[in-house]
Amino acid sequence: MKTPRIRRLKPPDHPLRPSSIYPRSAMRRSQHPQIGTLPDMKAVVITRLGGPDVLQVKDAPEPTPSENQELVRVQTGGVNFADTMTMHGGYPGAPKPPLTAGREFCGVEQGSKRRMMGYVQYGAFAEVVAAHRNLLWPVPESWSSEEGAAFPVNYFTAYLAYWKAGLIPQHQAPAQIEPFHKPVSVLIHAVAGGVGTAAVQIGKLLGVEMFGTSSSDVKLSRVKSLGLQHGINYKQVDYEHAIKDLTKGEGVDAVFEMLGGEHTAKSTRCVRDFGRVIVYGNATGQRAELDTRALYVKGASIHGLWLTYLSANQWLMQQAWKQLSAWTAEGHLRPIVGHVLPMTQAAEAYKLLLERKNFGKVVLKID
């Protein structure tokens, strides 16, 4: 399982650095809406660090796009664990509040009037967002705006997790990608969530044997209808023991790990010889635990996946989009939206994620 080298970009080229999303003057205006003369819009603002009660709908000035950005009139926004971390103050590089929340959205591009979905670092939960052109994608005609808002973070993260695990065939056109002929297996944590359901849809296309953890048998049953073969209710059984039993002691080829704390170490013990753990989140908020000796005995490895960083690599994102859009056009991928709430109920939307009550994506209606 060999991952090709990423073509590096120099740091100033990163489209999602706070200084490129908002010039310093614009950041000050958005943090202090009473300053400046730009037209006001409604936005979900993180007023201070804390729990969901810090989220408020406020007036804020419309953003001014940079040379490489487009303005999008936002209809819907997708809620992610990264948003809850930003609210708590645990997301790397986040500006100090007050700031506009949200990382992904769906809406209408003001210039072309096309329906677009996109990814930014902050500012998606507002009536207007300035987004980098390389991180805007057309919404399939048959999709709702809620489905469009549920796509960017979930599907690019899931696709890149398979890529980091060495499970995406390389140097092939989208139409040439075929399922694996050898047995390949993956353990997907939080399988009923946004990234989890996306990973199941992609894994089914790749012919991967999938194991998934969730806190509910009802959720697991719904994910099985998407293609999950083995559901593990972690409230009823230790998933580490379940993986050993289900794989006859061998373990899985890869684990998609976004929990942190003890789960990083446990996930490492779930892989087989030369397996990979792909770490892409920290939902528990706890520092990852890991004894590297557990890697020695299996020749295993751990790989980090941070969409904020990888999204700066235009070549990589273009390759991912070519495959994802091909699968989408063929009708194989469609976001799972579990809850849709108005922007005035942003606090309730965040609570659904924090309390593990969501299935699929939680979406905010902005317009």
C-alpha positions in Angstrom: 0.0 0.0 0.0 2.1 2.9 -1.3 1.0 6.5 -1.1 2.5 8.7 -3.8 4.3 11.9 -2.8 2.3 15.0 -2.5 3.4 17.9 -4.7 4.2 20.6 -2.1 3.0 24.1 -2.3 4.9 27.0 -0.6 3.0 28.2 2.5 1.9 31.6 1.0 0.0 29.7 -1.7 -2.4 28.2 0.8 -5.9 29.3 0.0 -7.3 28.7 3.4 -4.8 30.6 5.6 -6.7 33.2 7.7 -4.7 36.0 6.1 -5.9 34.9 2.6 -9.5 34.3 3.6 -9.8 37.6 5.3 -7.2 40.3 4.8 -6.3 41.8 8.2 -8.5 44.8 7.7 -11.4 42.5 6.7 -10.9 40.3 9.7 -11.1 43.3 12.0 -14.3 44.5 10.3 -15.9 41.0 10.6 -15.0 40.8 14.2 -16.4 44.3 14.9 -19.4 44.7 12.6 -19.9 48.3 13.8 -16.7 49.2 11.9 -16.7 49.7 8.1 -19.3 50.6 5.5 -19.9 47.3 3.7 -23.6 46.1 3.5 -24.7 44.0 6.4 -25.6 40.4 6.2 -26.8 37.8 8.8 -24.1 35.4 10.1 -23.7 32.7 12.8 -21.0 34.3 15.0 -18.9 32.6 17.6 -19.1 35.4 20.1 -16.6 33.9 22.6 -15.0 30.6 23.4 -17.3 28.1 25.1 -20.3 25.8 24.4 -23.1 26.0 21.9 -24.6 29.0 23.7 -21.8 31.2 22.4 -23.3 31.0 18.9 -25.5 33.9 17.9 -27.0 35.2 14.7 -25.7 38.7 14.2 -25.2 41.4 11.6 -21.8 41.3 9.9 -20.4 43.1 6.9 -20.4 41.3 3.6 -16.9 39.9 2.8 -14.7 41.5 0.1 -13.3 38.8 -2.2 -9.6 38.7 -3.0 -8.3 38.3 -6.5 -8.6 34.5 -6.4 -12.0 34.4 -4.7 -15.7 34.4 -5.7 -18.7 35.6 -3.7 -21.4 33.0 -3.1 -24.9 33.7 -1.9 -25.2 30.9 0.7 -28.3 28.8 1.0 -27.1 26.0 3.4 -24.1 25.1 5.5 -22.8 21.8 6.7 -21.8 21.4 10.4 -18.6 19.5 11.2 -16.7 18.4 14.4 -14.1 21.0 13.3 -16.7 23.6 13.9 -17.3 22.5 17.4 -13.6 22.5 18.1 -13.4 26.1 16.8 -16.2 27.0 19.1 -14.3 25.5 22.1 -11.0 27.0 21.0 -9.4 23.7 20.2 -8.9 24.1 16.4 -5.4 24.9 15.2 -4.9 28.4 13.8 -8.4 29.6 14.4 -8.7 33.4 14.9 -9.9 34.7 18.2 -13.6 35.3 18.5 -15.8 37.0 17.5 -15.7 35.3 14.1 -18.2 33.8 11.6 -18.5 30.0 11.9 -18.7 27.4 9.2 -16.5 25.5 6.8 -18.7 24.2 3.9 -21.7 25.6 2.1 -24.0 25.4 -0.9 -25.4 28.4 -2.7 -25.4 30.5 -5.9 -22.2 32.1 -7.2 -23.0 35.8 -7.6 -21.2 36.3 -10.9 -22.2 33.2 -12.9 -25.5 32.4 -11.0 -24.4 28.8 -10.9 -25.3 26.5 -8.0 -22.0 25.8 -6.3 -20.8 24.0 -3.2 -17.5 24.9 -1.5 -15.0 24.8 1.3 -13.6 27.6 3.4 -11.9 27.7 6.8 -14.3 30.1 8.4 -17.3 32.2 7.3 -19.6 29.6 5.6 -22.5 30.2 8.0 -23.4 33.6 6.6 -25.6 34.9 3.8 -22.5 35.6 1.7 -19.1 33.9 1.7 -15.9 34.7 -0.2 -14.5 31.3 -1.4 -11.3 30.4 -3.3 -12.1 29.4 -6.9 -10.2 26.1 -6.6 -12.4 25.1 -3.7 -15.8 25.6 -5.5 -17.5 22.8 -7.3 -20.8 22.6 -9.3 -23.7 21.0 -7.5 -25.3 18.0 -9.4 -28.6 19.1 -10.9 -30.6 16.5 -9.0 -29.2 17.4 -5.6 -30.8 19.7 -3.1 -28.9 22.6 -1.5 -28.8 20.6 1.7 -27.1 17.7 -0.1 -24.6 20.1 -1.7 -23.7 21.5 1.7 -23.1 18.0 3.0 -20.5 17.1 0.3 -17.2 19.0 0.5 -15.8 18.1 3.9 -17.3 14.6 4.1 -16.4 13.2 0.7 -13.0 14.8 0.2 -12.0 13.6 3.7 -13.3 10.1 3.1 -11.7 9.9 -0.3 -8.3 11.2 1.0 -8.5 8.7 3.9 -8.7 5.8 1.4 -5.9 7.5 -0.6 -3.7 7.9 2.5 -4.4 4.3 3.4 -3.1 3.3 -0.1 -6.5 1.9 -1.1 -7.1 4.3 -4.1 -5.5 2.9 -7.3 -3.1 5.5 -8.6 -2.3 7.0 -12.0 -5.6 5.8 -13.5 -8.4 7.8 -15.1 -11.7 7.7 -13.1 -13.4 5.3 -15.4 -10.5 2.8 -15.1 -10.7 2.4 -11.3 -11.9 -1.0 -10.4 -12.6 -2.8 -7.1 -9.7 -4.6 -5.4 -9.3 -8.2 -6.2 -7.5 -9.1 -3.0 -9.4 -8.9 0.4 -9.0 -5.3 1.8 -10.6 -4.3 5.0 -11.2 -1.0 6.9 -12.5 0.0 10.3 -14.5 3.2 10.2 -15.1 5.0 13.5 -18.3 7.1 13.8 -19.6 5.2 10.7 -23.1 6.8 11.0 -21.7 10.3 10.8 -21.0 12.5 7.8 -17.5 11.3 6.9 -18.5 7.7 8.0 -21.5 7.4 5.6 -19.3 9.0 2.8 -16.6 6.4 3.5 -19.1 3.6 3.3 -20.4 4.7 -0.1 -16.8 5.0 -1.4 -15.7 1.7 0.2 -18.5 -0.1 -1.5 -17.3 1.2 -4.9 -13.8 0.0 -4.1 -14.9 -3.4 -3.0 -13.6 -2.9 0.5 -14.8 -5.0 3.5 -15.9 -2.5 6.0 -16.3 -2.6 9.8 -17.9 0.4 11.5 -18.5 1.6 15.0 -21.5 3.5 16.3 -23.4 3.9 19.6 -26.7 2.7 18.2 -28.0 -0.5 16.6 -30.6 1.6 14.7 -27.8 3.8 13.2 -25.8 0.7 12.3 -28.7 -0.8 10.5 -29.2 2.3 8.4 -25.5 2.4 7.5 -25.7 -1.3 6.5 -28.2 -0.4 3.9 -25.5 1.8 2.3 -23.1 -1.1 2.1 -21.5 -1.6 5.6 -20.9 -5.3 6.2 -20.0 -5.4 9.9 -21.6 -3.0 12.4 -20.1 -2.8 16.0 -22.1 -1.1 18.8 -19.3 0.2 21.0 -21.6 0.7 23.9 -22.3 -3.1 23.9 -19.0 -4.5 23.0 -15.3 -3.5 23.0 -14.6 -2.8 19.3 -11.0 -4.0 19.7 -12.2 -7.4 20.8 -14.9 -7.4 18.1 -12.3 -6.8 15.3 -10.1 -9.6 16.6 -13.1 -12.0 16.6 -14.5 -10.9 13.2 -11.1 -11.0 11.5 -9.9 -14.2 13.3 -7.1 -12.3 15.0 -5.6 -10.8 11.9 -7.0 -7.2 12.1 -7.9 -4.8 9.4 -5.8 -3.2 6.7 -6.7 0.4 7.8 -8.5 2.3 10.5 -10.1 5.7 9.9 -9.6 7.3 13.4 -11.1 10.6 14.4 -11.8 10.1 18.1 -8.4 10.7 19.9 -7.6 9.7 23.5 -7.3 6.0 24.1 -8.9 5.2 20.7 -5.7 6.1 18.8 -3.9 3.3 20.7 -6.8 0.9 20.4 -7.1 1.6 16.7 -3.4 0.7 16.2 -4.0 -2.6 17.9 -6.8 -3.3 15.4 -4.6 -3.2 12.3 -3.0 -6.3 10.8 0.7 -6.5 9.8 1.7 -3.4 7.8 -1.6 -1.8 8.4 -2.3 1.9 8.6 -4.2 4.2 11.0 -5.4 7.3 9.3 -5.9 10.0 12.0 -8.1 12.9 10.8 -9.8 14.2 13.9 -10.1 14.4 17.7 -13.8 14.2 18.5 -13.2 13.3 22.2 -11.1 16.4 22.7 -8.5 14.2 24.4 -4.8 14.0 23.5 -4.1 10.9 21.5 -2.5 8.0 23.4 0.0 6.0 21.5 2.8 3.5 22.4 5.0 3.4 19.3 6.1 -0.1 20.3 2.7 -1.3 19.1 3.8 -0.2 15.6 7.1 -2.1 15.7 5.7 -5.5 16.1 3.4 -5.2 13.1 5.4 -2.9 10.9 2.3 -0.7 11.1 2.1 3.1 10.6 0.1 6.1 11.5 -0.8 8.9 9.0 -2.3 12.3 9.6 -5.0 13.7 7.4 -5.9 17.4 7.7 -8.2 18.7 5.0 -7.2 22.3 5.7 -3.6 21.4 4.7 -4.3 19.0 1.8 -6.8 21.4 0.3 -3.9 23.7 -0.6 -2.6 21.1 -3.0 -4.5 21.9 -6.2 -3.3 18.9 -8.1 -4.4 16.5 -5.3 -7.8 18.1 -4.9 -8.3 18.1 -8.7 -7.5 14.4 -8.8 -9.9 13.7 -6.0 -12.6 15.8 -7.6 -12.2 13.9 -10.9 -12.9 10.6 -9.3 -15.6 11.9 -6.9 -17.5 13.8 -9.7 -17.3 10.7 -11.9 -18.9 8.5 -9.2 -21.4 11.2 -8.5 -22.4 11.5 -12.2 -22.9 7.8 -12.3 -25.3 8.0 -9.3 -23.1 6.1 -6.9 -22.5 8.9 -4.4 -25.2 11.0 -2.6 -24.8 12.8 0.7 -26.8 11.5 3.6 -28.5 14.4 5.4 -30.0 13.6 8.8 -31.0 16.9 10.2 -31.8 20.4 8.7 -32.2 23.3 11.1 -32.5 27.1 10.6 -29.4 29.2 11.3 -31.1 30.5 14.4 -30.9 27.0 15.8 -27.1 26.7 15.2 -26.6 25.8 18.9 -29.0 22.8 18.6 -27.2 21.7 15.5 -23.8 21.7 17.2 -25.4 19.8 20.2 -26.5 17.0 17.8 -22.8 16.4 17.0 -21.5 16.8 20.5 -24.1 14.4 21.9 -23.6 11.9 19.1 -27.3 12.1 18.1 -26.8 12.8 14.4 -27.1 10.4 11.5 -25.3 11.6 8.4 -24.9 15.3 8.0 -26.3 18.1 10.1 -27.2 21.1 7.9 -28.1 24.7 8.6 -30.5 26.7 6.4 -29.0 30.1 5.9 -31.3 31.8 3.5 
